Every structure is written in C-alpha cells, then in structure tokens.
Amino acid sequence: MLTIYGKDSSINVRKVLWACAELGLDYVREDWGVGFRSTREPSFLAMNPNAMIPVIDDDGFVLWESNSILRYLAAQHGGASLYPSAPRERARVDQWMDWQASDLNRAWSYAFMSLVRKSPLHGDARQVATSLESWTGFMRVLEQQLQGSGGYVAGSAFTLADIPVGLSLVRWFATPFERPALPAVQAYCDRLEQREGFRKFGSNGMA
C-alpha cells in the first residue's frame, strides 16, 4: 500500500496526488504539516530529516522531495507515457520539472507570499515588484515554449512535467496583479482543466 504523508492543501503534496490520479494508484494519506501533526515529531523526522512534506512510503520504500516522488511513482507503477524511458525524451521532461522547481518557483515566491498569503515578512514593495517582473519573464518563456511544443510543456503529450508547471499556473492566475496576455499559457491551462487529476487537486489549496 502507498501512504502519502502531508496535508492536501500543500502544492507539493498536490503534485503527488495528481500523479496518483494519472497513474490510477490507490493510496492512503495522513495529514501532516502546519495545522496538523508537526513534521518535527520524531516519527516524521525518521522519514524525512528535513521536516518537510510530502513523504511517501510505498510498501516500505520511503522517499521525500516531491519531484523525485513523481519520477519514482511513474517509473515504478507503469507511467512510461508520463515519464518516457528514452534518454532524450526523459531529459526534456526533467528539464521542465527542474525549471519549475528552481527558476519559476524562485521567481514567484516573494510576490505570492505578499499578495496572496499577506505575509508580514514579505511586505517590501520593491521586492514584490522585482518578483513580479521576474515571474512574468519566466511565464513569457513558458508562453514561447507552448507556442511551438504541440500542446504541453515538454511536447505534444501530457507528461510529469505538466504537473508541477500546471500547479504553478494556479498561483499565476490567483495572484492579484496586472498580468500580460499569454494566449498559449491560457490555452494550456484550459487543456489541463480537462484532466480529472487537475480538477481534483489543481486548486484545492494555497499552502
């Protein structure tokens, strides 16, 4: 049995839940994180010393880091269409997953925390403006990619890369600021909304 540790409002937990929906995997989930059981409890730290969610236990195999979990689940549970075995096709998927985790995430973090979460630690207007400018720049990169990719971020077919990127789009559209028109991004989001996994887990939390 697959067990997922983490509250379902967490964007990184929702990555795993969406992947399970795509793979048709049964699982049980336990609520951990802010508002629930503390990830500083010894039993959790024994699974992930970083005290972060999500963590999975797949029949005794414990793994943390959300993108690593996505890759493992696809490789272990028949997800070749989501995570191709051919090196060049797989590398393209990895490229966009890593881009989301590093470049895109780093860009939107400050603005999202300020404008959506209303964090008192993220109230510097200059830093908000810098974050929005950087975020918009990376979204223009995504727009350009989608204009020529054939429909999805890594090519013409839906892959693992669309899960983290798709969840980032939820935050893009939820953040109150004047966004540029990005028609390919909008069309991409419309395509993602046709998928059951996105409808269930795409926007059920902002944590």
Secondary structure, DSSP 4 states (H G I P E B T S, - for coil): -EEEES-TTSHHHHHHHHHHHHHT---EEE-BSTTSB-TTSHHHHTT-TT--S-EEEETTEEEESHHHHHHHHHHHTT-TTTS-SSHHHHHHHHHHHHHIIIIIHHHHHHHHHHHTS--GGG--HHHHHHHHHHHHHHHHHHHHHHHHHSSBTTBSS--TTHHHHHHHHHHHHHS-S-PPP-HHHHHHHHHHTTSHHHHHHSSS---
